[in-house]
Amino acid sequence: MASMTRAALMDIVKEHKLYRTPALNDKLYCNFKGFTNIAGLEEYTGLRALFLEGNAIESLEGLSSLKELRCLYAQQNALTHISGLEELQHLNTLNISQNHISHLEGLSCCPELQTLICTNNQLRTVDSISHLAHCTSLQTLDLQHNDISDPAVMDVLRQLTQLRCLYLKGNPVVSAIRNYRKSLIAALPELKYLDERPVFDDERRLVQAWSQGGVEAERLERAAIKAEEQEAQRRNFEAMQQIRQEGWRKRRAALGLTPGDTDPALDEFSDSEYEFEREPEELVAARERLAAFTARPGEDEPPELSVARSQRAGAGLPVTEGSWAGAGAAPGDQQLG
């Protein structure tokens, strides 16, 4: 373990080729150094991002001179509580994941705090996160993989009126809240992302309908959304057709062709119905004779023959059981000859 001294900080400055004048640096990489405390930062007044990840720091005291700090990364340390942030009036992002924090506190003094990442800690009860109700600027909140189980946490989350991204995956409360996803989307009108999936406008419409009228209202809203999509597709198709037809009219005029709104490249093709070549009469007669007998077992036959046999049966004409004496033999060969 090591202490964070001015000499240690200067070594970091040299290692990362930062400014030798501390106040000129806007970031400082103190991660994975084995520090047990925060000290010696008094001259680093211009810092906007401080990286403290992967140390053994037990307290956040020692940051009071960093009044311009925006981002503080203190994950993977030995923190048990939150304090020492009173002077960080511009702090925007705080990462305190993978510590030993059992109670959120000391955050309301940061009026510009928008992102709080507090995964893999020891938060369990509603009381352990109730302090968040005073952090009204929060837009992103990540509480994954704690031990929060009380559905009453929704009462706290409802007070975060600007919350846009919420992560609760890995907490028992996800299973404890009935209709978890719908309930949270309905409770948080600005939410754009919940756990692993974004909240699209159509989903919010369905949730609002569900919250007001239950499953039947949701079904009707889903039908309305589908109808709107079909109408939008129809309008887009018609608009594209108008563009194409206008282009064809101009092309026909440029080529000196007769006026019209069809593709001039297709003028040489006829609009008359295609006439298929008629089958030989001998083939038709042979098929009608074979249709009077059942199919040869284990062999495929032309679909036209099956259709002819079905038509014969439908007309009330007999279909005789075929007698297949040998390979290649046809039933009633003598009669057909």
VOBAMAR-36815 format. One line per 4 residues: number of its first residue (from 0); their letters; for each residue x negated, y negated, z of N, C-alpha, C. Coordinates in steps of 0.2 Angstrom, whole numbers, m for minus. Layout:
// residues N
NUM> a> X:Y:Z:X:Y:Z:X:Y:Z | ...
// end
This chain:
// residues 337
0> masm> m4:6:0:0:0:0:m4:m6:0 | m2:m12:m3:m6:m18:m3:m1:m24:m1 | m5:m29:1:m1:m35:2:m2:m40:m4 | 3:m44:m5:4:m49:m10:0:m55:m8
4> traa> m6:m56:m10:m10:m61:m8:m11:m66:m14 | m14:m72:m13:m15:m76:m19:m21:m73:m23 | m25:m70:m21:m31:m66:m25:m28:m61:m29 | m23:m57:m26:m20:m52:m30:m16:m54:m35
8> lmdi> m12:m60:m34:m8:m63:m39:m13:m66:m45 | m18:m69:m43:m23:m71:m48:m26:m65:m53 | m27:m60:m49:m29:m54:m53:m23:m52:m58 | m17:m52:m56:m11:m51:m61:m11:m56:m67
12> vkeh> m13:m62:m65:m13:m67:m70:m18:m66:m75 | m24:m64:m73:m29:m62:m78:m28:m56:m82 | m25:m51:m78:m23:m45:m82:m18:m46:m88 | m13:m50:m87:m8:m51:m92:m10:m58:m96
16> klyr> m16:m60:m95:m18:m66:m99:m13:m72:m98 | m11:m73:m92:m6:m79:m91:m10:m85:m89 | m7:m91:m88:m10:m97:m86:m14:m97:m79 | m20:m99:m79:m24:m99:m73:m21:m104:m68
20> tpal> m17:m109:m71:m14:m114:m66:m7:m111:m65 | m5:m109:m59:1:m105:m57:7:m109:m59 | 8:m115:m58:14:m119:m60:16:m118:m67 | 11:m117:m72:13:m117:m79:16:m110:m81
24> ndkl> 16:m105:m77:18:m98:m79:26:m98:m77 | 29:m95:m82:37:m95:m82:39:m87:m80 | 34:m83:m80:35:m76:m79:29:m73:m75 | 30:m68:m71:25:m65:m67:26:m58:m66
28> ycnf> 21:m53:m68:23:m46:m68:19:m43:m62 | 23:m42:m56:20:m39:m50:23:m32:m49 | 25:m29:m54:28:m22:m54:23:m17:m53 | 25:m12:m49:20:m6:m48:13:m8:m46
32> kgft> 13:m12:m41:7:m14:m37:6:m11:m30 | 11:m8:m28:11:m6:m21:12:m11:m16 | 15:m17:m18:16:m22:m13:21:m20:m8 | 20:m23:m1:25:m21:4:28:m28:6
36> niag> 26:m33:3:30:m40:5:29:m45:m1 | 32:m50:0:32:m56:m5:29:m62:m2 | 23:m64:m4:19:m69:m2:15:m72:m7 | 13:m78:m5:8:m82:m10:10:m85:m16
40> leey> 17:m86:m16:20:m88:m23:21:m96:m22 | 19:m99:m17:21:m106:m16:19:m110:m22 | 13:m109:m26:11:m113:m32:14:m111:m38 | 18:m106:m38:21:m103:m45:28:m106:m45
44> tglr> 29:m113:m45:35:m116:m45:39:m116:m52 | 35:m114:m57:39:m114:m64:41:m107:m66 | 41:m102:m61:43:m96:m63:51:m95:m64 | 52:m92:m70:59:m91:m72:61:m83:m71
48> alfl> 56:m79:m72:57:m72:m71:51:m69:m67 | 53:m65:m62:49:m62:m57:50:m54:m57 | 45:m50:m59:46:m43:m59:42:m40:m53 | 47:m37:m49:44:m34:m43:46:m26:m42
52> egna> 47:m23:m48:50:m16:m48:44:m12:m46 | 46:m6:m43:42:m1:m41:37:m2:m36 | 38:m6:m31:34:m8:m25:37:m4:m19 | 35:m7:m13:38:m4:m7:40:m10:m3
56> iesl> 43:m15:m6:45:m22:m3:51:m20:1 | 51:m23:8:57:m21:12:61:m28:13 | 59:m33:11:63:m39:11:61:m44:6 | 66:m48:4:66:m53:m2:64:m60:1
60> egls> 62:m60:7:59:m67:10:53:m68:7 | 52:m75:5:46:m77:2:47:m80:m5 | 53:m81:m7:54:m84:m13:57:m91:m13 | 56:m94:m7:59:m101:m7:56:m106:m11
64> slke> 50:m105:m14:47:m110:m18:49:m110:m25 | 52:m104:m27:54:m103:m34:61:m105:m36 | 62:m112:m36:68:m115:m37:71:m115:m44 | 66:m113:m49:68:m112:m56:69:m105:m58
68> lrcl> 69:m101:m53:70:m93:m55:76:m92:m57 | 76:m88:m63:83:m86:m66:84:m79:m66 | 78:m75:m66:79:m67:m66:74:m64:m61 | 77:m60:m57:73:m57:m51:74:m49:m52
72> yaqq> 69:m46:m53:70:m38:m54:66:m35:m48 | 70:m32:m43:67:m30:m37:70:m22:m36 | 71:m19:m42:73:m12:m41:67:m7:m39 | 69:m2:m37:64:3:m34:59:1:m29
76> nalt> 62:m2:m24:59:m4:m18:61:m1:m12 | 60:m4:m6:63:m1:0:67:m6:4 | 71:m10:0:76:m15:3:82:m12:6 | 83:m14:12:89:m12:16:94:m17:17
80> hisg> 93:m23:15:97:m29:16:95:m34:11 | 99:m39:10:98:m45:5:98:m51:9 | 92:m55:8:91:m61:11:86:m65:8 | 85:m71:9:80:m75:7:81:m78:0
84> leel> 87:m78:m2:89:m81:m9:92:m88:m9 | 92:m91:m3:96:m97:m2:93:m103:m7 | 87:m103:m8:84:m108:m12:85:m107:m20 | 87:m101:m22:87:m99:m29:94:m101:m32
88> qhln> 95:m107:m32:101:m110:m35:103:m109:m42 | 98:m107:m46:99:m106:m53:98:m98:m55 | 98:m94:m50:97:m87:m51:103:m84:m55 | 101:m81:m61:106:m79:m65:107:m71:m65
92> tlni> 101:m68:m64:101:m60:m65:97:m57:m59 | 100:m53:m55:97:m49:m50:98:m42:m50 | 92:m38:m50:92:m31:m51:89:m28:m44 | 94:m25:m40:92:m22:m34:93:m15:m34
96> sqnh> 93:m11:m39:95:m4:m40:89:0:m36 | 91:6:m35:87:11:m32:83:8:m26 | 87:6:m21:85:4:m14:89:7:m9 | 89:5:m3:93:8:2:98:3:5
100> ishl> 101:m1:1:106:m6:3:113:m3:4 | 115:m4:10:122:m1:12:127:m7:13 | 125:m13:12:130:m18:13:128:m24:9 | 132:m27:4:130:m33:0:131:m39:4
104> egls> 126:m43:4:127:m50:8:122:m54:5 | 122:m61:7:117:m65:5:117:m67:m2 | 122:m66:m6:122:m68:m13:126:m74:m15 | 131:m76:m10:135:m81:m12:132:m88:m12
108> ccpe> 125:m88:m10:121:m94:m10:118:m95:m17 | 120:m91:m22:117:m91:m28:123:m93:m33 | 125:m99:m34:131:m101:m37:131:m99:m45 | 125:m98:m48:125:m96:m55:124:m89:m56
112> lqtl> 124:m85:m51:123:m78:m52:128:m75:m57 | 126:m72:m62:131:m69:m67:130:m62:m68 | 124:m59:m66:123:m52:m67:120:m49:m61 | 123:m44:m58:121:m40:m52:121:m33:m54
116> ictn> 115:m30:m53:114:m23:m54:112:m20:m48 | 116:m16:m45:115:m13:m39:117:m5:m39 | 114:m2:m43:115:6:m44:111:10:m39 | 113:16:m38:109:20:m34:107:17:m27
120> nqlr> 112:15:m24:111:12:m17:115:16:m12 | 117:13:m6:121:17:m1:128:13:0 | 131:10:m5:137:7:m4:142:12:m3 | 147:12:2:152:17:3:159:14:4
124> tvds> 160:9:7:166:6:9:168:0:6 | 175:m2:6:177:m8:4:173:m14:7 | 172:m13:13:168:m19:17:161:m20:15 | 158:m14:12:151:m15:10:151:m19:4
128> ishl> 156:m20:0:156:m24:m6:160:m30:m6 | 163:m31:0:168:m37:0:165:m44:m1 | 159:m44:1:155:m51:0:155:m53:m8 | 156:m48:m12:156:m50:m19:162:m55:m21
132> ahct> 167:m55:m17:173:m59:m18:171:m67:m18 | 165:m68:m15:162:m75:m15:158:m77:m20 | 156:m72:m25:152:m72:m30:156:m73:m37 | 159:m79:m37:164:m80:m42:162:m81:m49
136> slqt> 155:m82:m50:152:m83:m57:150:m76:m60 | 151:m71:m56:149:m64:m59:152:m62:m65 | 149:m60:m70:151:m58:m77:150:m51:m78 | 144:m48:m75:142:m41:m76:140:m39:m69
140> ldlq> 144:m33:m68:143:m30:m61:142:m22:m62 | 136:m20:m60:134:m13:m61:133:m10:m54 | 138:m5:m52:138:m2:m45:138:6:m46 | 135:8:m52:135:15:m53:131:19:m48
144> hndi> 133:25:m47:130:30:m43:129:28:m36 | 134:25:m33:134:24:m26:139:29:m23 | 142:28:m17:147:32:m14:153:29:m12 | 155:24:m17:161:20:m16:167:25:m17
148> sdpa> 172:26:m12:178:30:m13:185:27:m12 | 185:21:m9:191:18:m8:194:14:m13 | 200:16:m16:204:13:m21:205:5:m20 | 204:3:m13:205:m4:m12:200:m8:m14
152> vmdv> 195:m5:m17:189:m10:m20:192:m14:m26 | 198:m12:m29:201:m16:m34:203:m23:m31 | 205:m23:m25:207:m30:m22:201:m34:m22 | 195:m32:m21:189:m36:m22:188:m38:m29
156> lrql> 188:m33:m33:186:m34:m40:191:m39:m43 | 197:m39:m41:202:m44:m44:200:m51:m43 | 196:m52:m38:195:m59:m36:189:m62:m41 | 186:m57:m45:180:m59:m49:184:m61:m56
160> tqlr> 186:m66:m57:190:m68:m62:186:m69:m69 | 180:m70:m68:176:m70:m74:172:m64:m76 | 174:m58:m73:170:m52:m74:172:m49:m81 | 166:m48:m85:167:m45:m92:164:m38:m93
164> clyl> 159:m36:m89:157:m30:m89:157:m27:m82 | 159:m21:m81:160:m17:m75:158:m10:m76 | 153:m8:m71:151:m1:m72:152:2:m65 | 156:7:m64:158:11:m58:157:18:m59
168> kgnp> 154:21:m64:153:28:m65:149:31:m60 | 150:37:m58:146:40:m53:148:38:m46 | 154:35:m45:157:34:m38:163:38:m38 | 165:41:m32:171:45:m31:177:41:m32
172> vvsa> 177:34:m32:183:30:m33:185:31:m40 | 181:33:m45:184:33:m52:189:39:m52 | 189:44:m48:194:49:m48:199:47:m43 | 198:43:m38:203:41:m33:208:36:m36
176> irny> 206:32:m41:211:27:m43:215:31:m49 | 222:31:m48:226:34:m53:226:29:m59 | 226:33:m65:225:29:m71:220:24:m71 | 214:26:m69:208:22:m68:207:17:m73
180> rksl> 206:19:m79:204:14:m84:209:9:m86 | 216:11:m86:221:7:m87:222:2:m82 | 221:5:m75:222:0:m70:217:m5:m69 | 211:m4:m71:206:m9:m70:206:m14:m76
184> iaal> 208:m12:m82:209:m16:m87:215:m21:m86 | 220:m18:m83:226:m23:m81:224:m28:m76 | 220:m26:m71:218:m30:m66:213:m35:m67 | 209:m34:m73:204:m39:m74:205:m41:m81
188> pelk> 208:m47:m82:210:m49:m89:204:m51:m93 | 198:m53:m91:193:m55:m95:188:m49:m96 | 190:m43:m94:185:m37:m95:184:m35:m102 | 178:m35:m104:176:m33:m111:173:m26:m112
192> ylde> 170:m23:m106:167:m17:m106:168:m14:m99 | 170:m7:m100:171:m3:m93:167:3:m94 | 162:4:m90:158:10:m90:155:11:m97 | 157:17:m100:153:18:m106:157:16:m112
196> rpvf> 162:12:m112:166:10:m118:168:3:m118 | 168:0:m123:171:m7:m124:178:m7:m123 | 181:m13:m121:188:m14:m121:190:m18:m127 | 193:m15:m132:195:m19:m138:202:m22:m137
200> dder> 204:m26:m142:210:m30:m141:216:m26:m141 | 216:m21:m145:222:m16:m146:223:m12:m139 | 217:m10:m136:218:m6:m130:221:m11:m125 | 218:m17:m124:221:m22:m119:229:m23:m121
204> rlvq> 231:m23:m127:238:m24:m128:242:m18:m126 | 239:m12:m127:242:m6:m124:243:m6:m117 | 237:m8:m113:237:m8:m106:242:m13:m103 | 242:m19:m106:247:m24:m104:254:m21:m105
208> awsq> 256:m18:m110:263:m15:m111:264:m10:m106 | 259:m5:m105:260:0:m100:261:m3:m93 | 257:m8:m91:258:m11:m84:265:m14:m83 | 268:m16:m89:274:m20:m88:280:m15:m89
212> ggve> 279:m10:m93:285:m6:m94:284:2:m95 | 278:4:m92:276:11:m92:275:14:m99 | 275:21:m99:273:24:m105:277:23:m111 | 284:22:m110:288:20:m116:286:14:m119
216> aerl> 285:8:m115:283:2:m118:276:3:m121 | 272:7:m119:265:8:m122:266:11:m129 | 271:16:m129:272:19:m135:275:14:m141 | 279:10:m139:282:5:m143:277:0:m145
220> eraa> 272:m2:m141:267:m6:m143:262:m3:m148 | 261:3:m147:257:7:m151:260:7:m158 | 266:8:m159:270:8:m165:269:1:m168 | 270:m4:m164:269:m11:m167:262:m12:m170
224> ikae> 257:m10:m166:250:m11:m168:249:m7:m175 | 252:m1:m176:251:2:m182:255:m1:m188 | 261:m4:m186:264:m7:m191:260:m14:m194 | 257:m17:m189:254:m23:m190:247:m21:m194
228> eqea> 244:m16:m193:238:m14:m197:240:m12:m204 | 246:m9:m205:248:m7:m212:250:m13:m215 | 253:m18:m212:255:m24:m215:249:m28:m217 | 244:m28:m213:237:m32:m215:234:m28:m221
232> qrrn> 234:m22:m221:231:m18:m226:235:m19:m233 | 242:m20:m233:246:m22:m239:244:m29:m241 | 243:m33:m236:242:m40:m239:235:m40:m242 | 230:m37:m239:223:m37:m241:223:m34:m248
236> feam> 227:m28:m249:227:m25:m256:230:m30:m261 | 236:m33:m259:239:m38:m264:234:m44:m266 | 231:m46:m261:226:m52:m262:220:m49:m267 | 218:m43:m266:213:m41:m270:215:m40:m277
240> qqir> 221:m37:m278:224:m36:m284:225:m43:m288 | 227:m48:m284:228:m55:m288:221:m57:m290 | 216:m56:m286:209:m58:m288:207:m54:m295 | 208:m48:m295:206:m44:m300:210:m46:m307
244> qegw> 217:m47:m306:221:m49:m311:219:m55:m314 | 217:m60:m310:215:m67:m312:208:m66:m316 | 204:m62:m314:198:m60:m317:199:m57:m324 | 204:m52:m324:205:m49:m331:208:m54:m336
248> rkrr> 213:m59:m333:216:m64:m338:210:m68:m341 | 206:m70:m337:200:m74:m339:196:m70:m344 | 195:m64:m343:191:m60:m348:194:m59:m354 | 201:m58:m354:204:m57:m360:204:m63:m364
252> aalg> 205:m69:m361:205:m75:m365:198:m76:m368 | 193:m75:m364:186:m76:m367:185:m71:m373 | 188:m65:m373:187:m60:m378:192:m61:m384 | 196:m66:m383:201:m67:m388:206:m62:m389
256> ltpg> 208:m58:m383:213:m53:m384:220:m56:m382 | 225:m52:m383:231:m54:m381:232:m56:m373 | 236:m61:m371:236:m62:m364:239:m56:m360 | 237:m56:m354:239:m50:m350:235:m50:m343
260> dtdp> 237:m46:m338:234:m46:m332:231:m39:m331 | 229:m35:m336:226:m29:m336:219:m29:m338 | 216:m24:m336:208:m23:m338:208:m22:m345 | 204:m27:m349:204:m26:m356:200:m19:m358
264> alde> 196:m17:m354:192:m11:m355:197:m5:m356 | 203:m5:m353:207:1:m353:213:0:m359 | 212:m5:m363:217:m6:m369:217:0:m374 | 212:3:m375:211:9:m379:215:15:m377
268> fsds> 217:15:m371:220:21:m368:227:20:m369 | 231:26:m370:238:25:m371:242:26:m364 | 247:23:m363:251:24:m357:256:30:m358 | 257:33:m363:261:38:m364:259:44:m360
272> eyef> 264:48:m358:263:54:m354:259:59:m358 | 254:62:m354:250:67:m357:253:74:m359 | 253:76:m365:256:82:m366:251:88:m366 | 253:93:m361:249:99:m360:250:104:m366
276> erep> 245:107:m368:245:112:m373:250:118:m371 | 255:120:m375:259:125:m373:256:132:m374 | 258:137:m369:255:143:m369:258:147:m375 | 254:152:m377:256:157:m383:262:161:m381
280> eelv> 267:162:m385:273:165:m384:271:172:m381 | 266:176:m384:264:182:m382:263:183:m375 | 259:178:m372:257:177:m365:263:177:m361 | 267:172:m363:273:171:m359:278:178:m358
284> aare> 278:181:m364:282:187:m364:279:193:m360 | 272:193:m360:269:198:m356:270:197:m349 | 269:191:m347:270:189:m340:277:190:m338 | 282:189:m342:289:191:m340:290:198:m339
288> rlaa> 287:202:m343:287:210:m342:284:212:m336 | 278:209:m334:274:211:m328:278:209:m322 | 282:203:m322:285:201:m317:291:205:m314 | 292:210:m319:298:215:m317:295:220:m312
292> ftar> 289:220:m311:286:225:m306:282:222:m300 | 281:226:m295:277:223:m289:270:222:m291 | 266:219:m287:259:217:m289:255:223:m287 | 249:224:m291:245:229:m289:241:228:m282
296> pged> 242:233:m278:239:233:m271:231:231:m271 | 229:226:m267:222:225:m266:219:220:m271 | 223:218:m276:220:214:m281:224:207:m282 | 220:202:m283:223:196:m284:226:195:m291
300> eppe> 231:191:m292:234:190:m298:235:183:m300 | 236:181:m306:237:174:m308:243:171:m304 | 242:165:m302:248:161:m298:254:161:m302 | 253:160:m309:259:160:m314:263:166:m313
304> lsva> 260:172:m313:263:178:m312:267:179:m306 | 264:176:m300:268:177:m294:274:172:m294 | 273:166:m297:279:162:m298:285:165:m302 | 283:168:m308:288:171:m312:291:177:m308
308> rsqr> 288:181:m304:291:186:m300:296:183:m295 | 294:177:m292:298:174:m287:305:172:m291 | 304:169:m297:309:166:m300:314:172:m302 | 311:177:m304:315:183:m306:319:185:m300
312> agag> 316:186:m295:320:188:m289:325:183:m287 | 324:177:m287:328:172:m286:334:172:m290 | 334:174:m296:339:174:m301:343:181:m300 | 341:185:m296:345:191:m294:343:197:m299
316> lpvt> 337:196:m303:335:202:m307:331:207:m303 | 331:213:m305:327:218:m301:320:217:m302 | 316:219:m296:309:219:m297:307:226:m295 | 304:231:m299:303:238:m298:297:239:m295
320> egsw> 296:244:m290:290:246:m287:285:249:m292 | 279:246:m293:275:248:m298:272:255:m296 | 270:259:m301:267:265:m300:260:265:m304 | 255:264:m299:248:263:m302:244:270:m301
324> agag> 244:274:m307:242:281:m307:234:281:m307 | 231:276:m310:224:276:m311:221:269:m312 | 215:268:m312:212:261:m313:214:259:m320 | 216:253:m320:218:250:m326:224:251:m329
328> aapg> 228:256:m326:235:258:m328:240:253:m326 | 244:251:m330:250:246:m329:256:250:m328 | 260:248:m323:267:251:m322:271:251:m328 | 274:257:m329:279:257:m335:275:256:m342
332> dqql> 269:258:m343:266:257:m349:270:259:m355 | 273:265:m354:277:268:m360:283:263:m361 | 286:261:m356:292:256:m357:289:250:m360 | 283:247:m358:281:241:m361:278:242:m368
336> g> 277:248:m370:273:248:m377:278:247:m382
// end
